[in-house]
Amino acid sequence: MPTPFEAVERETLQEAAYRQIRAVLMSGGLAAGEKVTIRGLAGDLGMSWTPIREAVRRLAAEGALEVSPNRWIRVPNLSADELGELKTIRLMLEGHAAEQAALGATPAFLAEQWRLEADIVAWRGRGDVKGMITRINRWHFSIYRAAGMPHLVRMIEGLWLRTAPHTHALFPAFAARDRGRHRQVTLEALERHDGAAARRSMEKDIEGALDFLISRAAAAARLPEAG
């Protein structure tokens, strides 16, 4: 029978495994359709199989992972309808977060956002999709946290948990076309403390990317019929 201290340690390891795998999914470290294993995740995180298995079970219950009866684990490929629903919710929540962030934007916050934007631009020519997605994630969530609404941020995190793995498909075609123009407009709105403009530009940023992914998913769903 485990002692209370052993139970606490096991719970802590399970929570650490969950948070780390969740962070990887949210930051685009795994792509939609990509398969992983308990062994591989345990090796990457330097943990035993037990906390990884529990973390995977928890993420599967949230819809962030799929686990098959024959033990493979995969990042879900969402349908066009599923992406469309998530887009609708993201527009409402992330637009509101940007609006609130603009109202209290400080010089230090704005300087950090411009620094993050410069980092994204610097990575653009490297061809490292995962690196780009990670930095775009930091840029967005720095704004959302600046809204001062931690419950809202947790809700947005849940949406990114489902959609971030699909953002690999934005590169290179959509990313080359967009080139972060909406981020620039958002930053300018934040500097003016113009909440309405920050909301609009953030919504356009999200809408453009998600519409591209929705169109791609719809086209992929039609392929079997075409064959």
WORAKA-V600307 format. One record per backbone hydrogen bond with DSSP energy under -0.5 kcal/mol. CO is the residue of the C=O (numbers start at 1). NH is the residue of the N-H. If there is no record, write none. Layout:
co	nh
CO	NH
CO	NH
This chain:
co	nh
3	7
4	8
5	9
6	10
7	11
8	12
9	13
10	14
11	15
12	16
13	17
14	18
15	19
16	20
17	21
18	22
19	23
20	24
21	25
22	26
23	27
24	29
24	30
25	28
31	34
34	75
36	73
37	41
38	42
39	43
40	44
41	45
42	46
42	47
48	52
49	53
50	54
51	55
52	56
53	57
54	58
55	59
56	60
57	61
58	62
59	64
59	65
60	63
66	74
68	71
72	68
73	36
74	66
75	33
76	78
79	83
80	84
81	85
82	86
83	87
84	88
85	89
86	90
87	91
88	92
89	93
90	94
90	95
91	95
92	96
93	97
94	98
95	99
96	100
97	101
98	102
99	103
100	104
101	104
102	105
106	110
107	111
108	112
109	113
110	114
111	115
112	116
113	117
114	118
115	119
116	120
117	121
118	122
119	123
120	124
121	124
121	125
123	126
123	128
124	127
127	129
128	132
129	133
130	134
131	135
132	136
133	137
134	138
135	139
136	140
137	141
138	142
139	143
140	143
140	144
141	145
142	146
143	147
144	147
144	149
145	148
149	153
150	154
151	155
152	156
153	157
154	158
155	159
156	160
157	161
158	162
159	162
159	163
160	164
163	166
163	167
164	167
165	32
165	168
166	169
167	170
168	171
170	175
172	176
173	177
174	178
175	179
178	181
180	184
181	185
182	186
183	187
184	188
185	189
186	190
187	191
188	192
189	194
190	193
193	195
194	198
195	199
196	200
197	201
198	202
199	203
200	204
201	205
202	206
203	207
204	208
205	209
206	210
207	211
208	212
209	213
210	214
211	215
212	216
213	217
214	218
215	219
216	220
217	221
218	222
219	223
220	223
222	226
223	227
